[in-house]
Amino acid sequence: MWLTLLVMAIAVSLEPFRIGMSVVMLSRPRPRLQLAAFLAGGFAMGMAVGVTVLFIVGEHLPETQFTLPRVQIGIGVVALFAALGLALTRGKARTRPNWMSRVFGGQSLWVAGAAGLGIALPSLDYLAALAVIAASGGDASTQLTALIAFNVVAFALVEIPLIAYMVAPARTSATMTALNDWIKARRRWEVAALLACVGGVLLIAGLLGI
């Protein structure tokens, strides 16, 4: 379970929109507080959704035949098909910094917090991660630890800039902007290759676990 979650969390942390939002927060007044509010909102939403799905909704669902290897294989196959779809299309991976800069151009911390809440709303990749945790068969404390660990890694490119900004603000902003520009320049086949790697790792892990 742990390797699967780590791979999935790293993939989530590299989402162009998530990185673009970090760059936007760094460009706003009081960037440290903006990043902190953004992180707090995202982490709160991620944990709230995870706890609800795993410990409230999950308790009322009937027993199923899903096991961790089967979940890993299923997610891996879906990721490989998604990678194939991306590879067969043309264009570049895109983010939306200009649009985000206009929307979040003010200085309210409430806006940053709301943005964090929004970015952590349940998505297919997050629900897939919760399925992995639920199928692991671990006890409540293990599942809660896995949930926290996933969110910590998934928000790494918000947490690291937040800490780095306290030491080297100008360099942190420049590095994050450069990373954002680099990701925007990636072509779809490059993104597809990363997705295929994730899918391959999950598929192999599932097959080895059967």
Rosetta silent file (secondary structure, phi, psi, omega in degrees, C-alpha in Angstrom):
SEQUENCE: MWLTLLVMAIAVSLEPFRIGMSVVMLSRPRPRLQLAAFLAGGFAMGMAVGVTVLFIVGEHLPETQFTLPRVQIGIGVVALFAALGLALTRGKARTRPNWMSRVFGGQSLWVAGAAGLGIALPSLDYLAALAVIAASGGDASTQLTALIAFNVVAFALVEIPLIAYMVAPARTSATMTALNDWIKARRRWEVAALLACVGGVLLIAGLLGI
SCORE:     score description
SCORE:     0.000 S_00000001
   1 L     0.000  -41.127 -171.508    0.000    0.000    0.000 S_00000001
   2 H   -66.254  -41.865  178.111    2.705    2.475    0.983 S_00000001
   3 H   -64.155  -42.123  179.024    4.585    2.376   -2.328 S_00000001
   4 H   -59.940  -47.306 -179.449    1.320    2.717   -4.240 S_00000001
   5 H   -64.553  -38.778  179.666    0.237    5.724   -2.176 S_00000001
   6 H   -62.181  -45.623  179.237    3.652    7.364   -2.512 S_00000001
   7 H   -62.095  -44.337 -179.090    3.582    7.068   -6.308 S_00000001
   8 H   -66.892  -39.109 -179.260    0.025    8.381   -6.488 S_00000001
   9 H   -67.609  -39.672  177.751    0.732   11.271   -4.089 S_00000001
  10 H   -62.707  -42.027  178.273    3.804   12.361   -6.060 S_00000001
  11 H   -61.353  -41.440  178.630    1.738   12.340   -9.246 S_00000001
  12 H   -65.096  -39.839 -177.872   -0.922   14.495   -7.564 S_00000001
  13 H   -64.117  -23.041 -178.117    1.702   16.928   -6.251 S_00000001
  14 L   -93.240    8.097  177.488    2.894   17.547   -9.826 S_00000001
  15 L   -58.851  129.169 -177.639   -0.521   18.595  -11.118 S_00000001
  16 H   -55.925  -39.990 -177.993   -0.007   21.800  -13.180 S_00000001
  17 H   -65.506  -38.699 -179.914   -2.976   23.544  -11.589 S_00000001
  18 H   -64.952  -44.464  178.809   -1.723   22.832   -8.062 S_00000001
  19 H   -67.438  -40.967  178.338    1.749   24.206   -8.848 S_00000001
  20 H   -59.771  -38.212  178.175    0.246   27.163  -10.696 S_00000001
  21 H   -66.010  -37.256  177.032   -1.807   28.034   -7.630 S_00000001
  22 H   -62.296  -40.434  178.328    1.328   28.010   -5.473 S_00000001
  23 H   -64.049  -42.128  178.750    2.947   30.474   -7.896 S_00000001
  24 H   -61.834  -43.969  179.692   -0.128   32.693   -7.751 S_00000001
  25 H   -61.522  -36.253  178.711   -0.075   32.685   -3.932 S_00000001
  26 H   -69.465  -21.238 -178.106    3.591   33.714   -3.984 S_00000001
  27 H   -90.287   -7.782 -177.901    2.730   36.660   -6.218 S_00000001
  28 L   -87.406  164.448  174.248    0.037   38.017   -3.888 S_00000001
  29 L   -60.406  145.531 -178.251    0.571   40.410   -0.958 S_00000001
  30 L    53.530   60.362 -172.809    1.796   38.622    2.194 S_00000001
  31 H   -59.021  -35.375  179.008    2.816   35.482    0.275 S_00000001
  32 H   -61.751  -45.459  179.204    3.711   33.422    3.352 S_00000001
  33 H   -68.418  -35.406  178.129    0.256   33.899    4.820 S_00000001
  34 H   -62.995  -47.309  178.752   -1.339   33.309    1.419 S_00000001
  35 H   -63.490  -40.453 -179.721    0.494   29.996    1.013 S_00000001
  36 H   -63.957  -42.538  178.707   -0.300   29.024    4.601 S_00000001
  37 H   -66.428  -40.684  177.979   -4.014   29.745    4.122 S_00000001
  38 H   -61.798  -45.372  179.622   -4.004   27.883    0.803 S_00000001
  39 H   -65.462  -43.044 -179.703   -2.312   24.881    2.402 S_00000001
  40 H   -61.355  -43.599  178.989   -4.619   24.936    5.428 S_00000001
  41 H   -63.748  -45.631 -178.973   -7.708   24.991    3.221 S_00000001
  42 H   -65.535  -43.898 -178.614   -6.467   22.196    0.987 S_00000001
  43 H   -66.743  -39.813  179.570   -5.290   19.989    3.822 S_00000001
  44 H   -63.119  -44.259  179.188   -8.512   20.503    5.783 S_00000001
  45 H   -65.754  -44.696 -179.665  -10.649   19.561    2.787 S_00000001
  46 H   -60.369  -43.944  179.808   -8.486   16.572    1.916 S_00000001
  47 H   -69.083  -40.361 -179.642   -8.590   15.218    5.459 S_00000001
  48 H   -62.529  -45.210  178.610  -12.310   15.888    5.870 S_00000001
  49 H   -64.441  -44.637 -178.776  -13.148   14.045    2.662 S_00000001
  50 H   -62.290  -46.365  179.778  -10.784   11.204    3.497 S_00000001
  51 H   -63.675  -40.609  179.430  -12.093   10.687    7.033 S_00000001
  52 H   -62.453  -46.990 -177.848  -15.689   10.838    5.790 S_00000001
  53 H   -68.062  -44.971 -173.854  -15.122    8.275    3.038 S_00000001
  54 H   -76.818  -40.501 -168.599  -12.955    5.889    5.053 S_00000001
  55 H  -111.173  -11.676  178.228  -14.546    5.995    8.485 S_00000001
  56 H  -113.048  -60.430  178.610  -18.152    7.115    7.988 S_00000001
  57 H   -65.421  -43.768 -177.283  -19.313    6.115    4.519 S_00000001
  58 H   -61.022  -31.468 -179.518  -17.058    3.051    4.459 S_00000001
  59 H   -67.556  -21.835 -176.081  -18.520    1.717    7.693 S_00000001
  60 H  -104.360    5.174  178.261  -21.965    1.519    6.117 S_00000001
  61 L   -90.768  145.286  178.251  -20.945   -0.141    2.859 S_00000001
  62 L   -68.897  158.243  177.798  -21.408   -3.904    2.422 S_00000001
  63 L   -62.762  139.312  179.243  -18.366   -6.178    2.271 S_00000001
  64 L  -122.781  174.238  178.904  -16.955   -6.444   -1.251 S_00000001
  65 L   -91.707    7.527 -178.938  -14.449   -8.652   -3.007 S_00000001
  66 L   -70.921  129.976  174.244  -12.072   -5.740   -3.591 S_00000001
  67 L  -121.468  166.002 -179.099   -8.559   -6.380   -2.364 S_00000001
  68 H   -57.918  -46.794  178.540   -5.510   -4.132   -2.513 S_00000001
  69 H   -59.330  -39.522  179.978   -3.932   -5.977   -5.484 S_00000001
  70 H   -66.949  -39.533  177.262   -7.179   -5.776   -7.451 S_00000001
  71 H   -64.475  -43.498  178.893   -7.537   -2.079   -6.735 S_00000001
  72 H   -60.672  -44.046  178.792   -3.922   -1.507   -7.766 S_00000001
  73 H   -63.201  -44.051 -179.493   -4.430   -3.412  -11.016 S_00000001
  74 H   -61.574  -46.588  179.666   -7.632   -1.530  -11.784 S_00000001
  75 H   -65.967  -40.393  179.105   -6.100    1.889  -11.179 S_00000001
  76 H   -60.523  -43.390  179.440   -2.972    0.910  -13.103 S_00000001
  77 H   -64.559  -43.399  178.209   -4.972   -0.159  -16.140 S_00000001
  78 H   -61.343  -42.699  179.533   -7.021    3.050  -16.088 S_00000001
  79 H   -63.245  -38.833  179.126   -3.825    5.122  -15.811 S_00000001
  80 H   -66.740  -40.698  177.217   -2.280    3.304  -18.784 S_00000001
  81 H   -66.087  -39.258  177.728   -5.351    3.914  -20.925 S_00000001
  82 H   -63.935  -39.447  177.562   -5.356    7.578  -19.874 S_00000001
  83 H   -63.450  -40.571  178.167   -1.679    7.807  -20.822 S_00000001
  84 H   -63.045  -41.761  178.362   -2.448    6.300  -24.212 S_00000001
  85 H   -62.202  -41.109  177.949   -5.226    8.827  -24.750 S_00000001
  86 H   -65.816  -40.856 -177.380   -2.908   11.695  -23.902 S_00000001
  87 H   -65.303  -27.915 -177.101   -0.150   10.359  -26.143 S_00000001
  88 L   -87.332   -2.883  177.108   -2.507   10.202  -29.115 S_00000001
  89 L  -104.843  162.316 -178.443   -3.526   13.858  -28.814 S_00000001
  90 L  -106.602  160.550  175.842   -1.495   16.874  -29.804 S_00000001
  91 L   116.445 -171.647 -177.323   -0.495   19.990  -27.887 S_00000001
  92 E  -117.102  154.336  172.039    1.178   20.858  -24.622 S_00000001
  93 L   -66.221  136.416 -174.881    0.260   20.350  -21.009 S_00000001
  94 L  -126.765  152.364  169.232   -1.259   23.589  -19.804 S_00000001
  95 L  -123.248 -174.969 -173.498   -1.958   25.396  -16.588 S_00000001
  96 L  -132.589   56.714 -175.239   -3.923   28.591  -16.034 S_00000001
  97 H   -68.485  -37.167 -178.975   -1.739   31.157  -14.244 S_00000001
  98 H   -64.807  -45.603  178.544   -3.060   34.226  -16.092 S_00000001
  99 H   -62.793  -42.498 -178.991   -6.668   33.332  -15.361 S_00000001
 100 H   -66.911  -37.740 -179.921   -5.815   32.496  -11.752 S_00000001
 101 H   -61.925  -37.235  178.899   -3.887   35.721  -11.301 S_00000001
 102 H   -69.465  -42.991 -176.836   -6.955   37.720  -12.312 S_00000001
 103 H   -69.491  -40.626 -175.638   -9.306   35.746  -10.060 S_00000001
 104 L  -106.914   34.343 -174.703   -7.002   35.714   -7.038 S_00000001
 105 L   -77.495   -7.590 -179.361   -5.428   39.095   -7.587 S_00000001
 106 L   -83.376 -159.746 -177.643   -6.515   40.524   -4.230 S_00000001
 107 L  -127.761    7.902 -178.802   -4.951   40.009   -0.821 S_00000001
 108 L   -68.020  131.253  176.450   -7.695   38.372    1.232 S_00000001
 109 H   -72.131  -24.898  176.695   -6.548   35.265    3.100 S_00000001
 110 H   -63.626  -36.583  178.276  -10.091   33.951    2.926 S_00000001
 111 H   -64.721  -42.593  178.483   -9.747   33.757   -0.841 S_00000001
 112 H   -63.080  -42.959  178.274   -6.526   31.759   -0.496 S_00000001
 113 H   -62.875  -42.568  178.443   -8.177   29.408    1.993 S_00000001
 114 H   -63.851  -36.275  177.049  -11.190   28.952   -0.284 S_00000001
 115 H   -63.520  -39.816  176.575   -8.840   28.189   -3.172 S_00000001
 116 H   -63.909  -41.727  176.607   -7.221   25.483   -1.060 S_00000001
 117 H   -60.160  -42.855 -177.429  -10.612   24.020   -0.223 S_00000001
 118 H   -66.988  -39.495 -175.707  -11.525   24.008   -3.894 S_00000001
 119 H   -71.686  -19.391 -179.150   -8.342   22.382   -5.115 S_00000001
 120 L  -100.724    9.486  174.995   -8.784   19.497   -2.652 S_00000001
 121 L   -58.954  149.980 -175.114  -12.360   18.688   -3.616 S_00000001
 122 L   -54.085  125.095  176.752  -12.767   14.948   -4.338 S_00000001
 123 L  -121.698  170.882 -178.581  -11.179   14.037   -7.669 S_00000001
 124 H   -61.634  -40.356 -178.696  -10.732   10.692   -9.392 S_00000001
 125 H   -67.968  -36.081  179.397   -7.096   10.421   -8.337 S_00000001
 126 H   -71.542  -41.465  176.936   -7.918   11.191   -4.711 S_00000001
 127 H   -63.561  -34.487  176.077  -10.826    8.758   -4.635 S_00000001
 128 H   -64.600  -40.613  177.479   -8.504    6.149   -6.146 S_00000001
 129 H   -63.332  -40.769  177.888   -6.015    6.775   -3.321 S_00000001
 130 H   -64.899  -35.471  177.178   -8.807    6.359   -0.764 S_00000001
 131 H   -63.900  -38.760  177.354   -9.784    3.093   -2.456 S_00000001
 132 H   -63.054  -45.063  179.992   -6.204    1.865   -2.034 S_00000001
 133 H   -63.314  -45.205 -178.190   -6.236    2.771    1.663 S_00000001
 134 H   -64.590  -38.090 -177.368   -9.633    1.155    2.232 S_00000001
 135 H   -77.659   -9.793 -177.101   -8.646   -2.022    0.383 S_00000001
 136 L   -68.836  -23.693 -179.968   -5.420   -2.384    2.354 S_00000001
 137 L    78.895    9.276  179.730   -7.276   -3.947    5.261 S_00000001
 138 L   -72.304  161.492  177.972   -5.337   -1.901    7.807 S_00000001
 139 L   -74.132  178.541 -173.695   -6.832   -0.886   11.118 S_00000001
 140 H   -60.810  -41.186 -178.408   -8.197    2.609   11.737 S_00000001
 141 H   -67.238  -37.458  178.330   -4.897    4.058   12.966 S_00000001
 142 H   -66.413  -42.812  179.306   -2.999    2.685    9.957 S_00000001
 143 H   -65.670  -39.173  178.874   -5.566    4.078    7.529 S_00000001
 144 H   -66.290  -40.947  177.203   -5.514    7.471    9.234 S_00000001
 145 H   -62.071  -42.074  178.765   -1.707    7.523    9.079 S_00000001
 146 H   -63.862  -39.945  179.272   -1.845    6.617    5.387 S_00000001
 147 H   -63.571  -45.382  179.028   -4.378    9.370    4.739 S_00000001
 148 H   -63.581  -45.075 -178.826   -2.221   11.994    6.472 S_00000001
 149 H   -61.187  -42.081  179.229    0.916   10.798    4.677 S_00000001
 150 H   -60.234  -46.041 -177.989   -0.782   10.955    1.283 S_00000001
 151 H   -68.091  -35.222  177.803   -1.925   14.526    1.844 S_00000001
 152 H   -61.791  -45.970 -179.762    1.485   15.624    3.137 S_00000001
 153 H   -70.226  -40.389 -178.237    3.185   14.354   -0.030 S_00000001
 154 H   -62.110  -29.661  179.870    0.394   15.598   -2.316 S_00000001
 155 L  -102.514   20.432 -176.698    0.856   19.140   -0.964 S_00000001
 156 H   -58.633  -38.258 -177.799    4.663   18.969   -0.949 S_00000001
 157 H   -83.449   11.170  165.011    4.995   21.712   -3.576 S_00000001
 158 H  -108.339  -41.498 -177.923    2.992   24.019   -1.335 S_00000001
 159 H   -67.743  -45.685 -177.728    4.705   23.031    1.914 S_00000001
 160 H   -63.399  -47.095  176.184    8.278   23.230    0.615 S_00000001
 161 H   -60.883  -35.068  179.438    7.868   26.741   -0.900 S_00000001
 162 H   -61.528  -44.076  179.208    6.196   27.889    2.322 S_00000001
 163 H   -71.479  -43.991 -176.592    9.233   26.820    4.370 S_00000001
 164 H   -65.282  -32.381 -178.157   11.773   27.953    1.764 S_00000001
 165 H   -63.128  -28.270  179.641   10.182   31.385    1.461 S_00000001
 166 H   -68.462  -25.274 -177.364   11.070   32.104    5.083 S_00000001
 167 H   -98.174  -45.117 -175.745   14.755   31.660    4.236 S_00000001
 168 L  -140.718   79.957 -174.710   15.059   32.836    0.633 S_00000001
 169 H   -59.895  -47.126 -176.699   11.896   34.550   -0.626 S_00000001
 170 H   -64.797  -44.469 -179.118   13.224   35.811   -3.962 S_00000001
 171 H   -66.276  -37.393  178.735   14.871   32.518   -4.858 S_00000001
 172 H   -62.806  -47.187  178.860   11.784   30.544   -3.839 S_00000001
 173 H   -60.800  -43.306 -178.960    9.509   32.643   -6.060 S_00000001
 174 H   -65.350  -40.984 -179.203   11.941   32.370   -8.975 S_00000001
 175 H   -66.073  -44.328 -179.835   12.282   28.581   -8.570 S_00000001
 176 H   -66.695  -38.351  177.082    8.538   27.979   -8.395 S_00000001
 177 H   -64.034  -41.653  178.592    7.924   30.218  -11.405 S_00000001
 178 H   -64.663  -40.652  177.505   10.589   28.334  -13.353 S_00000001
 179 H   -63.421  -42.991  178.724    9.046   24.990  -12.358 S_00000001
 180 H   -62.137  -43.160  179.019    5.617   26.212  -13.399 S_00000001
 181 H   -64.801  -38.971  179.527    6.976   27.406  -16.760 S_00000001
 182 H   -64.190  -41.912  179.815    8.769   24.099  -17.292 S_00000001
 183 H   -67.442  -38.558  177.946    5.598   22.112  -16.630 S_00000001
 184 H   -62.415  -30.123 -177.069    3.591   24.348  -18.963 S_00000001
 185 L   -80.954   -9.546 -178.050    6.124   23.649  -21.697 S_00000001
 186 L   -69.764  137.146  176.149    5.731   19.877  -21.404 S_00000001
 187 E   -82.126  162.428 -174.849    4.062   18.224  -24.353 S_00000001
 188 H   -60.382  -34.141 -178.361    1.232   15.776  -23.857 S_00000001
 189 H   -68.005  -27.807  177.375    3.388   12.766  -24.680 S_00000001
 190 H   -71.676  -40.959  175.203    5.727   13.704  -21.838 S_00000001
 191 H   -64.783  -40.000  178.296    2.827   13.908  -19.413 S_00000001
 192 H   -61.355  -37.654  179.305    1.560   10.628  -20.862 S_00000001
 193 H   -63.726  -42.358  177.367    4.948    9.027  -20.176 S_00000001
 194 H   -63.194  -44.013  179.655    4.769   10.052  -16.512 S_00000001
 195 H   -64.408  -38.103  178.423    1.215    8.754  -16.241 S_00000001
 196 H   -65.102  -37.629  176.718    2.245    5.509  -17.923 S_00000001
 197 H   -62.150  -44.669  178.128    5.053    5.085  -15.377 S_00000001
 198 H   -61.443  -47.444  179.417    2.577    5.533  -12.535 S_00000001
 199 H   -61.330  -40.457  179.448    0.163    3.078  -14.144 S_00000001
 200 H   -63.798  -42.926  178.527    2.927    0.570  -14.737 S_00000001
 201 H   -61.306  -44.868 -179.451    4.121    0.708  -11.139 S_00000001
 202 H   -66.216  -41.341 -179.130    0.588    0.181   -9.819 S_00000001
 203 H   -63.508  -46.048  179.640   -0.114   -2.627  -12.268 S_00000001
 204 H   -64.028  -43.440  178.918    3.097   -4.486  -11.389 S_00000001
 205 H   -59.725  -40.972  178.855    2.508   -3.988   -7.657 S_00000001
 206 H   -66.536  -43.250 -179.468   -0.991   -5.408   -8.029 S_00000001
 207 H   -65.882  -37.333  178.638    0.103   -8.416  -10.067 S_00000001
 208 H   -69.865  -24.192 -177.380    2.886   -9.206   -7.576 S_00000001
 209 H   -87.594   -9.279 -178.942    0.391   -8.993   -4.727 S_00000001
 210 L   -69.958    0.000    0.000   -2.086  -11.495   -6.136 S_00000001
